[in-house]
Amino acid sequence: EAPLNPAIAPLDWLLGSWESDEPGEGSFPTIAPFRYTETLHFSQVGQPVINFMFNAFHAESKKPLHRECGFIRIQPGTNRVAFIIAQNSGLVEIEEGQLAGQLLSLQSQALARASFSKEPHVQQITRLFQLRADGKLEQTVSMATGDQPLTQHLHIIYRRSS
Ligand code: HEM
């Protein structure tokens, strides 16, 4: 494996593979609550960038559902972090935020979608990643759509799988 670029050292706690510990909880005012499993892979090739892939599945049917992948950068010399993300739903986004220790809080700065994406269209996304004291990783995602104000959509806890 390539030596870690020092620019991404503050996020080295993400590197590797994670899987949901227990199924995550999905919700939104307009949909039936659901449970899902998810695997996360964070890797690096010596660039000042972390590469990631997230793959989610229906907890009961195991059917593939949501997938997203992208890149993470840190503004050199700061705690400012950017996620560059592509989702299988046709959404692309830039999220930016701050790293405080092992708590990463992000907000969408730019969203774009395929011209024929289904409504409702997402207008805003916020996420939190936190490495907990017990070594587990927690992710919480909220979103606003054309119909609904910013409301939690996802909450999940992962354990390291490699
Ligand atoms: C529904 C966005 C991640 C599973 C939705 C809806 C939107 C959305 C806009 C429709 C809400 C409505 O009808 O009012 C997003 C965004 C995500 C994300 C922006 C990531 C940032 C996930 C993940 C899963 C998931 C990881 C895990 C399996 C679902 C399900 C529904 C749904 C099952 C309801 C059924 C459906 O309409 O397809 N999501 N989602 N989503 N999402 Fe997500």
Backbone and ligand atoms as CSV (ligand in chain L), in Angstrom:
chain,resi,resn,atom,element,x,y,z
A,1,GLU,N,N,0.844,-1.214,0.000
A,1,GLU,CA,C,0.000,0.000,0.000
A,1,GLU,C,C,0.871,1.254,0.000
A,2,ALA,N,N,0.447,2.272,-0.724
A,2,ALA,CA,C,1.219,3.518,-0.832
A,2,ALA,C,C,1.325,4.178,0.540
A,3,PRO,N,N,2.455,4.867,0.805
A,3,PRO,CA,C,2.554,5.604,2.069
A,3,PRO,C,C,1.454,6.664,2.147
A,4,LEU,N,N,0.974,6.862,3.362
A,4,LEU,CA,C,-0.110,7.830,3.572
A,4,LEU,C,C,0.384,9.245,3.282
A,5,ASN,N,N,-0.346,9.970,2.467
A,5,ASN,CA,C,-0.017,11.378,2.243
A,5,ASN,C,C,-0.347,12.141,3.525
A,6,PRO,N,N,0.604,12.935,4.058
A,6,PRO,CA,C,0.352,13.596,5.353
A,6,PRO,C,C,-0.890,14.500,5.333
A,7,ALA,N,N,-1.295,14.961,4.140
A,7,ALA,CA,C,-2.463,15.856,4.065
A,7,ALA,C,C,-3.729,15.195,4.603
A,8,ILE,N,N,-3.816,13.853,4.492
A,8,ILE,CA,C,-5.051,13.185,4.924
A,8,ILE,C,C,-4.892,12.467,6.267
A,9,ALA,N,N,-3.724,12.655,6.904
A,9,ALA,CA,C,-3.499,11.990,8.198
A,9,ALA,C,C,-4.612,12.265,9.221
A,10,PRO,N,N,-5.193,13.491,9.260
A,10,PRO,CA,C,-6.253,13.719,10.261
A,10,PRO,C,C,-7.492,12.832,10.067
A,11,LEU,N,N,-7.607,12.210,8.869
A,11,LEU,CA,C,-8.755,11.335,8.608
A,11,LEU,C,C,-8.349,9.860,8.502
A,12,ASP,N,N,-7.129,9.530,8.981
A,12,ASP,CA,C,-6.668,8.141,8.816
A,12,ASP,C,C,-7.552,7.139,9.560
A,13,TRP,N,N,-8.319,7.614,10.551
A,13,TRP,CA,C,-9.214,6.733,11.318
A,13,TRP,C,C,-10.378,6.199,10.470
A,14,LEU,N,N,-10.604,6.799,9.288
A,14,LEU,CA,C,-11.663,6.277,8.417
A,14,LEU,C,C,-11.175,5.112,7.557
A,15,LEU,N,N,-9.859,5.067,7.269
A,15,LEU,CA,C,-9.337,4.149,6.246
A,15,LEU,C,C,-9.627,2.697,6.579
A,16,GLY,N,N,-9.959,1.919,5.544
A,16,GLY,CA,C,-10.260,0.506,5.716
A,16,GLY,C,C,-11.710,0.233,5.379
A,17,SER,N,N,-12.205,-0.904,5.866
A,17,SER,CA,C,-13.565,-1.339,5.540
A,17,SER,C,C,-14.406,-1.432,6.801
A,18,TRP,N,N,-15.668,-1.099,6.631
A,18,TRP,CA,C,-16.630,-1.089,7.741
A,18,TRP,C,C,-17.900,-1.782,7.285
A,19,GLU,N,N,-18.595,-2.420,8.234
A,19,GLU,CA,C,-19.934,-2.920,7.906
A,19,GLU,C,C,-20.891,-2.613,9.036
A,20,SER,N,N,-22.155,-2.465,8.665
A,20,SER,CA,C,-23.150,-2.109,9.680
A,20,SER,C,C,-23.121,-3.146,10.783
A,21,ASP,N,N,-23.169,-2.659,12.011
A,21,ASP,CA,C,-23.099,-3.516,13.196
A,21,ASP,C,C,-24.459,-4.175,13.383
A,22,GLU,N,N,-25.464,-3.323,13.459
A,22,GLU,CA,C,-26.863,-3.760,13.396
A,22,GLU,C,C,-27.452,-3.000,12.230
A,23,PRO,N,N,-28.583,-3.452,11.664
A,23,PRO,CA,C,-29.151,-2.705,10.538
A,23,PRO,C,C,-29.370,-1.235,10.888
A,24,GLY,N,N,-29.115,-0.379,9.904
A,24,GLY,CA,C,-29.371,1.038,10.074
A,24,GLY,C,C,-30.860,1.319,9.974
A,25,GLU,N,N,-31.222,2.513,10.444
A,25,GLU,CA,C,-32.635,2.907,10.436
A,25,GLU,C,C,-32.826,4.026,9.432
A,26,GLY,N,N,-33.771,3.802,8.508
A,26,GLY,CA,C,-34.117,4.816,7.518
A,26,GLY,C,C,-35.492,5.368,7.811
A,27,SER,N,N,-35.643,6.664,7.613
A,27,SER,CA,C,-36.934,7.281,7.883
A,27,SER,C,C,-37.031,8.583,7.103
A,28,PHE,N,N,-38.219,9.065,6.960
A,28,PHE,CA,C,-38.491,10.389,6.392
A,28,PHE,C,C,-39.998,10.554,6.496
A,29,PRO,N,N,-40.503,11.790,6.629
A,29,PRO,CA,C,-41.939,11.934,6.873
A,29,PRO,C,C,-42.818,11.312,5.779
A,30,THR,N,N,-42.268,11.233,4.558
A,30,THR,CA,C,-43.073,10.799,3.411
A,30,THR,C,C,-42.941,9.323,3.072
A,31,ILE,N,N,-42.108,8.567,3.816
A,31,ILE,CA,C,-41.878,7.159,3.448
A,31,ILE,C,C,-42.076,6.264,4.665
A,32,ALA,N,N,-42.260,4.954,4.407
A,32,ALA,CA,C,-42.360,3.989,5.503
A,32,ALA,C,C,-40.953,3.780,6.070
A,33,PRO,N,N,-40.814,3.699,7.404
A,33,PRO,CA,C,-39.497,3.438,7.988
A,33,PRO,C,C,-38.936,2.123,7.442
A,34,PHE,N,N,-37.620,2.025,7.300
A,34,PHE,CA,C,-37.011,0.804,6.752
A,34,PHE,C,C,-35.697,0.555,7.468
A,35,ARG,N,N,-35.194,-0.666,7.308
A,35,ARG,CA,C,-33.902,-1.041,7.878
A,35,ARG,C,C,-32.968,-1.463,6.751
A,36,TYR,N,N,-31.695,-1.137,6.902
A,36,TYR,CA,C,-30.744,-1.425,5.823
A,36,TYR,C,C,-29.396,-1.807,6.392
A,37,THR,N,N,-28.639,-2.573,5.581
A,37,THR,CA,C,-27.256,-2.859,5.928
A,37,THR,C,C,-26.380,-2.069,4.955
A,38,GLU,N,N,-25.112,-1.845,5.341
A,38,GLU,CA,C,-24.261,-1.049,4.472
A,38,GLU,C,C,-22.801,-1.400,4.717
A,39,THR,N,N,-22.016,-1.421,3.646
A,39,THR,CA,C,-20.563,-1.562,3.760
A,39,THR,C,C,-19.920,-0.267,3.282
A,40,LEU,N,N,-18.843,0.107,3.939
A,40,LEU,CA,C,-18.080,1.305,3.592
A,40,LEU,C,C,-16.635,0.889,3.324
A,41,HIS,N,N,-16.048,1.442,2.266
A,41,HIS,CA,C,-14.633,1.215,1.983
A,41,HIS,C,C,-13.968,2.562,1.775
A,42,PHE,N,N,-12.927,2.831,2.562
A,42,PHE,CA,C,-12.140,4.057,2.419
A,42,PHE,C,C,-10.707,3.626,2.104
A,43,SER,N,N,-10.121,4.149,1.021
A,43,SER,CA,C,-8.763,3.751,0.646
A,43,SER,C,C,-7.972,4.969,0.198
A,44,GLN,N,N,-6.658,4.757,0.014
A,44,GLN,CA,C,-5.811,5.865,-0.443
A,44,GLN,C,C,-4.686,5.283,-1.281
A,45,VAL,N,N,-4.158,6.083,-2.191
A,45,VAL,CA,C,-3.094,5.626,-3.095
A,45,VAL,C,C,-1.894,6.570,-3.048
A,46,GLY,N,N,-1.738,7.259,-1.907
A,46,GLY,CA,C,-0.608,8.158,-1.747
A,46,GLY,C,C,-0.919,9.602,-2.121
A,47,GLN,N,N,-2.095,9.829,-2.720
A,47,GLN,CA,C,-2.508,11.204,-3.035
A,47,GLN,C,C,-3.068,11.865,-1.776
A,48,PRO,N,N,-3.220,13.187,-1.798
A,48,PRO,CA,C,-3.832,13.875,-0.643
A,48,PRO,C,C,-5.355,13.746,-0.689
A,49,VAL,N,N,-5.831,12.519,-0.900
A,49,VAL,CA,C,-7.241,12.239,-1.173
A,49,VAL,C,C,-7.586,10.888,-0.563
A,50,ILE,N,N,-8.779,10.774,0.008
A,50,ILE,CA,C,-9.323,9.459,0.391
A,50,ILE,C,C,-10.390,9.103,-0.641
A,51,ASN,N,N,-10.344,7.867,-1.135
A,51,ASN,CA,C,-11.345,7.353,-2.088
A,51,ASN,C,C,-12.357,6.555,-1.277
A,52,PHE,N,N,-13.652,6.674,-1.601
A,52,PHE,CA,C,-14.622,5.870,-0.831
A,52,PHE,C,C,-15.721,5.274,-1.698
A,53,MET,N,N,-16.289,4.161,-1.202
A,53,MET,CA,C,-17.454,3.507,-1.804
A,53,MET,C,C,-18.368,3.066,-0.667
A,54,PHE,N,N,-19.641,3.437,-0.747
A,54,PHE,CA,C,-20.641,3.001,0.244
A,54,PHE,C,C,-21.701,2.191,-0.519
A,55,ASN,N,N,-22.013,0.983,-0.044
A,55,ASN,CA,C,-23.020,0.158,-0.712
A,55,ASN,C,C,-24.060,-0.288,0.308
A,56,ALA,N,N,-25.327,0.071,0.074
A,56,ALA,CA,C,-26.403,-0.242,1.025
A,56,ALA,C,C,-27.366,-1.260,0.421
A,57,PHE,N,N,-27.944,-2.072,1.335
A,57,PHE,CA,C,-28.813,-3.180,0.949
A,57,PHE,C,C,-30.042,-3.185,1.845
A,58,HIS,N,N,-31.142,-3.672,1.326
A,58,HIS,CA,C,-32.331,-3.852,2.158
A,58,HIS,C,C,-32.022,-4.898,3.228
A,59,ALA,N,N,-32.350,-4.618,4.483
A,59,ALA,CA,C,-31.932,-5.512,5.584
A,59,ALA,C,C,-32.563,-6.894,5.448
A,60,GLU,N,N,-33.794,-6.981,5.001
A,60,GLU,CA,C,-34.463,-8.285,4.942
A,60,GLU,C,C,-34.233,-8.978,3.589
A,61,SER,N,N,-34.501,-8.298,2.500
A,61,SER,CA,C,-34.383,-8.944,1.169
A,61,SER,C,C,-32.937,-9.002,0.678
A,62,LYS,N,N,-32.031,-8.215,1.306
A,62,LYS,CA,C,-30.616,-8.115,0.890
A,62,LYS,C,C,-30.450,-7.473,-0.491
A,63,LYS,N,N,-31.517,-6.960,-1.043
A,63,LYS,CA,C,-31.460,-6.338,-2.365
A,63,LYS,C,C,-30.581,-5.090,-2.333
A,64,PRO,N,N,-29.694,-4.910,-3.334
A,64,PRO,CA,C,-28.916,-3.670,-3.377
A,64,PRO,C,C,-29.832,-2.460,-3.500
A,65,LEU,N,N,-29.554,-1.429,-2.711
A,65,LEU,CA,C,-30.369,-0.207,-2.786
A,65,LEU,C,C,-29.440,0.945,-3.132
A,66,HIS,N,N,-29.166,1.762,-2.138
A,66,HIS,CA,C,-28.411,2.977,-2.392
A,66,HIS,C,C,-26.919,2.673,-2.554
A,67,ARG,N,N,-26.244,3.379,-3.455
A,67,ARG,CA,C,-24.778,3.288,-3.602
A,67,ARG,C,C,-24.235,4.678,-3.835
A,68,GLU,N,N,-23.099,4.954,-3.219
A,68,GLU,CA,C,-22.457,6.227,-3.500
A,68,GLU,C,C,-20.947,6.038,-3.441
A,69,CYS,N,N,-20.226,6.865,-4.183
A,69,CYS,CA,C,-18.775,6.789,-4.156
A,69,CYS,C,C,-18.209,8.175,-4.399
A,70,GLY,N,N,-16.943,8.343,-4.054
A,70,GLY,CA,C,-16.362,9.657,-4.265
A,70,GLY,C,C,-15.013,9.803,-3.614
A,71,PHE,N,N,-14.692,11.039,-3.299
A,71,PHE,CA,C,-13.363,11.445,-2.858
A,71,PHE,C,C,-13.484,12.412,-1.693
A,72,ILE,N,N,-12.504,12.357,-0.802
A,72,ILE,CA,C,-12.472,13.269,0.344
A,72,ILE,C,C,-11.157,14.032,0.307
A,73,ARG,N,N,-11.236,15.331,0.486
A,73,ARG,CA,C,-10.040,16.175,0.535
A,73,ARG,C,C,-10.079,17.034,1.789
A,74,ILE,N,N,-8.907,17.448,2.251
A,74,ILE,CA,C,-8.795,18.396,3.370
A,74,ILE,C,C,-8.082,19.629,2.841
A,75,GLN,N,N,-8.594,20.804,3.148
A,75,GLN,CA,C,-7.871,22.024,2.753
A,75,GLN,C,C,-6.587,22.071,3.574
A,76,PRO,N,N,-5.415,22.104,2.906
A,76,PRO,CA,C,-4.152,21.987,3.647
A,76,PRO,C,C,-4.044,23.012,4.781
A,77,GLY,N,N,-3.592,22.562,5.914
A,77,GLY,CA,C,-3.360,23.453,7.044
A,77,GLY,C,C,-4.623,23.865,7.782
A,78,THR,N,N,-5.768,23.289,7.417
A,78,THR,CA,C,-7.023,23.651,8.086
A,78,THR,C,C,-7.747,22.382,8.532
A,79,ASN,N,N,-8.894,22.583,9.187
A,79,ASN,CA,C,-9.752,21.438,9.531
A,79,ASN,C,C,-10.947,21.354,8.574
A,80,ARG,N,N,-10.842,22.039,7.421
A,80,ARG,CA,C,-11.943,22.034,6.449
A,80,ARG,C,C,-11.859,20.822,5.537
A,81,VAL,N,N,-12.983,20.123,5.422
A,81,VAL,CA,C,-13.042,18.865,4.669
A,81,VAL,C,C,-14.083,18.990,3.573
A,82,ALA,N,N,-13.783,18.429,2.406
A,82,ALA,CA,C,-14.762,18.368,1.312
A,82,ALA,C,C,-14.974,16.923,0.880
A,83,PHE,N,N,-16.235,16.544,0.701
A,83,PHE,CA,C,-16.604,15.263,0.090
A,83,PHE,C,C,-17.129,15.562,-1.316
A,84,ILE,N,N,-16.642,14.822,-2.307
A,84,ILE,CA,C,-17.108,14.919,-3.694
A,84,ILE,C,C,-17.809,13.591,-3.957
A,85,ILE,N,N,-19.128,13.613,-4.202
A,85,ILE,CA,C,-19.927,12.377,-4.120
A,85,ILE,C,C,-20.783,12.175,-5.365
A,86,ALA,N,N,-20.826,10.933,-5.854
A,86,ALA,CA,C,-21.778,10.548,-6.901
A,86,ALA,C,C,-22.678,9.451,-6.346
A,87,GLN,N,N,-23.985,9.577,-6.532
A,87,GLN,CA,C,-24.947,8.594,-6.016
A,87,GLN,C,C,-25.636,7.876,-7.187
A,88,ASN,N,N,-26.007,6.613,-6.953
A,88,ASN,CA,C,-26.647,5.841,-8.021
A,88,ASN,C,C,-28.022,6.374,-8.387
A,89,SER,N,N,-28.592,7.200,-7.544
A,89,SER,CA,C,-29.904,7.799,-7.826
A,89,SER,C,C,-29.823,8.869,-8.909
A,90,GLY,N,N,-28.583,9.267,-9.290
A,90,GLY,CA,C,-28.441,10.326,-10.295
A,90,GLY,C,C,-28.050,11.657,-9.696
A,91,LEU,N,N,-27.847,11.651,-8.366
A,91,LEU,CA,C,-27.474,12.882,-7.660
A,91,LEU,C,C,-25.950,12.970,-7.558
A,92,VAL,N,N,-25.406,14.159,-7.757
A,92,VAL,CA,C,-24.004,14.417,-7.418
A,92,VAL,C,C,-23.962,15.579,-6.439
A,93,GLU,N,N,-22.977,15.540,-5.540
A,93,GLU,CA,C,-22.929,16.607,-4.545
A,93,GLU,C,C,-21.508,16.891,-4.083
A,94,ILE,N,N,-21.330,18.140,-3.653
A,94,ILE,CA,C,-20.163,18.541,-2.875
A,94,ILE,C,C,-20.682,18.825,-1.476
A,95,GLU,N,N,-20.084,18.180,-0.482
A,95,GLU,CA,C,-20.390,18.509,0.915
A,95,GLU,C,C,-19.122,19.067,1.535
A,96,GLU,N,N,-19.274,20.076,2.365
A,96,GLU,CA,C,-18.113,20.630,3.064
A,96,GLU,C,C,-18.432,20.767,4.542
A,97,GLY,N,N,-17.355,20.723,5.334
A,97,GLY,CA,C,-17.570,20.875,6.764
A,97,GLY,C,C,-16.269,20.851,7.511
A,98,GLN,N,N,-16.370,20.573,8.799
A,98,GLN,CA,C,-15.230,20.647,9.696
A,98,GLN,C,C,-14.953,19.311,10.341
A,99,LEU,N,N,-13.664,19.097,10.584
A,99,LEU,CA,C,-13.226,17.965,11.363
A,99,LEU,C,C,-12.834,18.474,12.739
A,100,ALA,N,N,-13.441,17.891,13.779
A,100,ALA,CA,C,-13.075,18.243,15.157
A,100,ALA,C,C,-12.734,16.924,15.838
A,101,GLY,N,N,-11.440,16.606,15.920
A,101,GLY,CA,C,-11.032,15.312,16.458
A,101,GLY,C,C,-11.526,14.222,15.531
A,102,GLN,N,N,-12.429,13.365,16.040
A,102,GLN,CA,C,-12.947,12.279,15.210
A,102,GLN,C,C,-14.441,12.467,14.967
A,103,LEU,N,N,-14.845,13.738,14.890
A,103,LEU,CA,C,-16.222,14.112,14.543
A,103,LEU,C,C,-16.150,14.972,13.286
A,104,LEU,N,N,-16.852,14.516,12.270
A,104,LEU,CA,C,-16.829,15.192,10.974
A,104,LEU,C,C,-18.255,15.627,10.664
A,105,SER,N,N,-18.482,16.941,10.520
A,105,SER,CA,C,-19.843,17.414,10.223
A,105,SER,C,C,-19.830,18.130,8.883
A,106,LEU,N,N,-20.753,17.741,8.030
A,106,LEU,CA,C,-20.759,18.171,6.626
A,106,LEU,C,C,-22.127,18.701,6.229
A,107,GLN,N,N,-22.096,19.659,5.286
A,107,GLN,CA,C,-23.334,20.202,4.716
A,107,GLN,C,C,-23.157,20.297,3.217
A,108,SER,N,N,-24.205,20.031,2.463
A,108,SER,CA,C,-24.110,20.127,1.010
A,108,SER,C,C,-23.856,21.572,0.601
A,109,GLN,N,N,-22.914,21.743,-0.343
A,109,GLN,CA,C,-22.605,23.066,-0.905
A,109,GLN,C,C,-23.103,23.159,-2.328
A,110,ALA,N,N,-23.202,22.021,-3.006
A,110,ALA,CA,C,-23.673,21.997,-4.390
A,110,ALA,C,C,-24.344,20.656,-4.626
A,111,LEU,N,N,-25.494,20.682,-5.289
A,111,LEU,CA,C,-26.233,19.463,-5.629
A,111,LEU,C,C,-26.615,19.588,-7.098
A,112,ALA,N,N,-26.484,18.495,-7.821
A,112,ALA,CA,C,-26.954,18.488,-9.207
A,112,ALA,C,C,-27.474,17.093,-9.510
A,113,ARG,N,N,-28.367,16.998,-10.498
A,113,ARG,CA,C,-28.989,15.704,-10.771
A,113,ARG,C,C,-29.276,15.561,-12.249
A,114,ALA,N,N,-29.508,14.312,-12.645
A,114,ALA,CA,C,-29.893,14.045,-14.030
A,114,ALA,C,C,-31.229,14.741,-14.307
A,115,SER,N,N,-31.399,15.187,-15.546
A,115,SER,CA,C,-32.596,15.966,-15.912
A,115,SER,C,C,-33.873,15.162,-15.682
A,116,PHE,N,N,-33.746,13.820,-15.732
A,116,PHE,CA,C,-34.956,12.984,-15.599
A,116,PHE,C,C,-35.041,12.316,-14.231
A,117,SER,N,N,-34.291,12.847,-13.226
A,117,SER,CA,C,-34.398,12.296,-11.864
A,117,SER,C,C,-35.820,12.460,-11.339
A,118,LYS,N,N,-36.237,11.428,-10.577
A,118,LYS,CA,C,-37.580,11.444,-9.974
A,118,LYS,C,C,-37.711,12.550,-8.935
A,119,GLU,N,N,-38.881,13.061,-8.769
A,119,GLU,CA,C,-39.166,13.953,-7.639
A,119,GLU,C,C,-39.566,13.083,-6.447
A,120,PRO,N,N,-39.459,13.575,-5.224
A,120,PRO,CA,C,-39.027,14.923,-4.873
A,120,PRO,C,C,-37.504,15.082,-4.997
A,121,HIS,N,N,-37.073,16.259,-5.376
A,121,HIS,CA,C,-35.649,16.532,-5.509
A,121,HIS,C,C,-35.062,16.957,-4.166
A,122,VAL,N,N,-33.903,16.402,-3.856
A,122,VAL,CA,C,-33.203,16.782,-2.622
A,122,VAL,C,C,-32.689,18.212,-2.780
A,123,GLN,N,N,-32.879,19.017,-1.743
A,123,GLN,CA,C,-32.439,20.422,-1.779
A,123,GLN,C,C,-31.232,20.666,-0.886
A,124,GLN,N,N,-31.086,19.836,0.145
A,124,GLN,CA,C,-30.012,20.050,1.117
A,124,GLN,C,C,-29.723,18.726,1.821
A,125,ILE,N,N,-28.448,18.506,2.164
A,125,ILE,CA,C,-28.054,17.287,2.882
A,125,ILE,C,C,-27.085,17.679,3.992
A,126,THR,N,N,-27.248,17.092,5.162
A,126,THR,CA,C,-26.235,17.237,6.211
A,126,THR,C,C,-25.860,15.831,6.687
A,127,ARG,N,N,-24.589,15.679,7.063
A,127,ARG,CA,C,-24.116,14.377,7.558
A,127,ARG,C,C,-23.189,14.585,8.723
A,128,LEU,N,N,-23.197,13.600,9.591
A,128,LEU,CA,C,-22.232,13.528,10.686
A,128,LEU,C,C,-21.586,12.153,10.642
A,129,PHE,N,N,-20.260,12.125,10.734
A,129,PHE,CA,C,-19.526,10.878,10.967
A,129,PHE,C,C,-18.811,11.036,12.288
A,130,GLN,N,N,-18.905,10.024,13.124
A,130,GLN,CA,C,-18.195,10.095,14.399
A,130,GLN,C,C,-17.588,8.747,14.737
A,131,LEU,N,N,-16.279,8.752,15.041
A,131,LEU,CA,C,-15.650,7.539,15.566
A,131,LEU,C,C,-15.880,7.549,17.060
A,132,ARG,N,N,-16.586,6.538,17.552
A,132,ARG,CA,C,-16.941,6.520,18.968
A,132,ARG,C,C,-15.802,5.950,19.812
A,133,ALA,N,N,-15.911,6.169,21.112
A,133,ALA,CA,C,-14.880,5.692,22.034
A,133,ALA,C,C,-14.751,4.172,21.965
A,134,ASP,N,N,-15.841,3.463,21.589
A,134,ASP,CA,C,-15.782,1.989,21.515
A,134,ASP,C,C,-15.251,1.497,20.167
A,135,GLY,N,N,-14.755,2.425,19.314
A,135,GLY,CA,C,-14.162,2.022,18.034
A,135,GLY,C,C,-15.174,1.862,16.918
A,136,LYS,N,N,-16.448,2.060,17.219
A,136,LYS,CA,C,-17.468,1.974,16.173
A,136,LYS,C,C,-17.642,3.335,15.499
A,137,LEU,N,N,-18.103,3.298,14.266
A,137,LEU,CA,C,-18.295,4.506,13.469
A,137,LEU,C,C,-19.792,4.723,13.293
A,138,GLU,N,N,-20.210,5.966,13.490
A,138,GLU,CA,C,-21.638,6.288,13.420
A,138,GLU,C,C,-21.846,7.293,12.292
A,139,GLN,N,N,-22.892,7.099,11.490
A,139,GLN,CA,C,-23.241,8.082,10.452
A,139,GLN,C,C,-24.709,8.469,10.598
A,140,THR,N,N,-24.977,9.772,10.544
A,140,THR,CA,C,-26.349,10.294,10.558
A,140,THR,C,C,-26.496,11.218,9.353
A,141,VAL,N,N,-27.541,11.008,8.572
A,141,VAL,CA,C,-27.787,11.828,7.376
A,141,VAL,C,C,-29.174,12.448,7.477
A,142,SER,N,N,-29.245,13.757,7.264
A,142,SER,CA,C,-30.532,14.445,7.166
A,142,SER,C,C,-30.637,15.067,5.787
A,143,MET,N,N,-31.870,15.273,5.339
A,143,MET,CA,C,-32.048,15.930,4.033
A,143,MET,C,C,-33.309,16.775,4.041
A,144,ALA,N,N,-33.310,17.771,3.145
A,144,ALA,CA,C,-34.516,18.541,2.842
A,144,ALA,C,C,-34.848,18.264,1.388
A,145,THR,N,N,-36.142,18.135,1.100
A,145,THR,CA,C,-36.580,17.946,-0.293
A,145,THR,C,C,-37.474,19.128,-0.670
A,146,GLY,N,N,-37.961,19.109,-1.904
A,146,GLY,CA,C,-38.919,20.131,-2.324
A,146,GLY,C,C,-40.148,20.166,-1.432
A,147,ASP,N,N,-40.471,19.037,-0.782
A,147,ASP,CA,C,-41.685,18.951,0.052
A,147,ASP,C,C,-41.443,19.096,1.540
A,148,GLN,N,N,-40.232,18.757,2.006
A,148,GLN,CA,C,-40.017,18.577,3.448
A,148,GLN,C,C,-38.800,19.356,3.915
A,149,PRO,N,N,-38.878,19.964,5.110
A,149,PRO,CA,C,-37.704,20.632,5.668
A,149,PRO,C,C,-36.651,19.597,6.097
A,150,LEU,N,N,-35.484,20.092,6.491
A,150,LEU,CA,C,-34.359,19.227,6.875
A,150,LEU,C,C,-34.800,18.267,7.987
A,151,THR,N,N,-34.753,16.963,7.676
A,151,THR,CA,C,-35.252,15.919,8.581
A,151,THR,C,C,-34.328,14.718,8.444
A,152,GLN,N,N,-34.147,13.986,9.526
A,152,GLN,CA,C,-33.260,12.821,9.471
A,152,GLN,C,C,-33.777,11.760,8.492
A,153,HIS,N,N,-32.875,11.224,7.664
A,153,HIS,CA,C,-33.206,10.122,6.736
A,153,HIS,C,C,-32.537,8.816,7.158
A,154,LEU,N,N,-31.322,8.904,7.731
A,154,LEU,CA,C,-30.538,7.690,7.984
A,154,LEU,C,C,-29.781,7.789,9.299
A,155,HIS,N,N,-29.714,6.664,9.993
A,155,HIS,CA,C,-28.829,6.567,11.160
A,155,HIS,C,C,-28.304,5.144,11.231
A,156,ILE,N,N,-26.971,5.010,11.354
A,156,ILE,CA,C,-26.380,3.668,11.289
A,156,ILE,C,C,-25.049,3.655,12.036
A,157,ILE,N,N,-24.717,2.492,12.585
A,157,ILE,CA,C,-23.449,2.302,13.291
A,157,ILE,C,C,-22.715,1.135,12.635
A,158,TYR,N,N,-21.425,1.347,12.373
A,158,TYR,CA,C,-20.602,0.352,11.682
A,158,TYR,C,C,-19.510,-0.164,12.614
A,159,ARG,N,N,-19.089,-1.422,12.356
A,159,ARG,CA,C,-17.876,-1.936,12.998
A,159,ARG,C,C,-16.840,-2.185,11.906
A,160,ARG,N,N,-15.597,-2.138,12.307
A,160,ARG,CA,C,-14.512,-2.328,11.355
A,160,ARG,C,C,-14.532,-3.763,10.852
A,161,SER,N,N,-14.419,-3.968,9.534
A,161,SER,CA,C,-14.331,-5.334,9.012
A,161,SER,C,C,-12.944,-5.624,8.452
A,162,SER,N,N,-12.131,-4.630,8.222
A,162,SER,CA,C,-10.700,-4.839,7.909
A,162,SER,C,C,-9.995,-3.489,7.912
L,1,HEM,C1,C,-36.231,7.522,-0.180
L,1,HEM,C2,C,-32.571,10.605,-0.841
L,1,HEM,C3,C,-29.516,7.433,1.101
L,1,HEM,C4,C,-33.025,4.157,1.176
L,1,HEM,C5,C,-35.503,8.655,-0.502
L,1,HEM,C6,C,-36.071,9.866,-1.083
L,1,HEM,C7,C,-35.049,10.704,-1.281
L,1,HEM,C8,C,-33.840,10.059,-0.816
L,1,HEM,C9,C,-35.124,12.105,-1.872
L,1,HEM,C10,C,-37.558,10.109,-1.420
L,1,HEM,C11,C,-38.245,10.775,-0.248
L,1,HEM,C12,C,-39.684,11.117,-0.541
L,1,HEM,O1,O,-40.320,10.393,-1.316
L,1,HEM,O2,O,-40.187,12.119,0.026
L,1,HEM,C13,C,-31.448,10.028,-0.339
L,1,HEM,C14,C,-30.158,10.678,-0.247
L,1,HEM,C15,C,-29.300,9.787,0.318
L,1,HEM,C16,C,-30.046,8.575,0.552
L,1,HEM,C17,C,-29.868,12.094,-0.698
L,1,HEM,C18,C,-27.847,9.932,0.675
L,1,HEM,C19,C,-27.319,11.096,1.034
L,1,HEM,C20,C,-30.193,6.256,1.272
L,1,HEM,C21,C,-29.600,5.040,1.781
L,1,HEM,C22,C,-30.574,4.120,1.795
L,1,HEM,C23,C,-31.792,4.751,1.310
L,1,HEM,C24,C,-28.142,4.824,2.225
L,1,HEM,C25,C,-30.368,2.723,2.292
L,1,HEM,C26,C,-30.897,1.678,1.789
L,1,HEM,C27,C,-34.201,4.801,0.826
L,1,HEM,C28,C,-35.497,4.133,0.784
L,1,HEM,C29,C,-36.434,5.112,0.415
L,1,HEM,C30,C,-35.677,6.346,0.229
L,1,HEM,C31,C,-35.749,2.651,1.068
L,1,HEM,C32,C,-37.937,4.913,0.261
L,1,HEM,C33,C,-38.324,4.121,-0.917
L,1,HEM,C34,C,-38.108,4.865,-2.178
L,1,HEM,O3,O,-38.797,5.881,-2.399
L,1,HEM,O4,O,-37.221,4.453,-2.989
L,1,HEM,N1,N,-34.156,8.816,-0.344
L,1,HEM,N2,N,-31.343,8.758,0.156
L,1,HEM,N3,N,-31.517,6.054,1.002
L,1,HEM,N4,N,-34.346,6.113,0.505
L,1,HEM,FE1,FE,-32.863,7.465,0.418
